Amino acid sequence: MKSEEAELLKDFTPEQIGKLDLIIEKYKSKPGGLIPVLEEAQVVLEYLPINIQKRIAKGLNLPLSRIYGVVTFYSFFTMTPRGRHTVRVCLGTACYVRGGKALADTIEKLYGVKEGETTAD
């Protein structure tokens, strides 16, 4: 338990962990509380790495695989920190035909990042 706590404190403050625990407690006995827990946790923590998912799984008495499945299914949730500004490029058929892929490639070259990555600044 101590090592789990120490691992969390590498990336998050004690205040953030305390808020997470309160969120878990608030929804602990409510059916269908997983998504609200994840939403509120992401607002507080900004992202949901695996160690946070483990804490949520333990607190809600759910298997980690269920937490991970929900986090990876919904695009709203992220397991890595996101930048302040998000750039999205439409790559649907109509957008692709009109140059969406070339635009995405140009952005990748210009900023030196691949799809889903964040610049250092």
Disulfide bonds with the S-S distance in Angstrom:
Cys90-Cys95 2.12
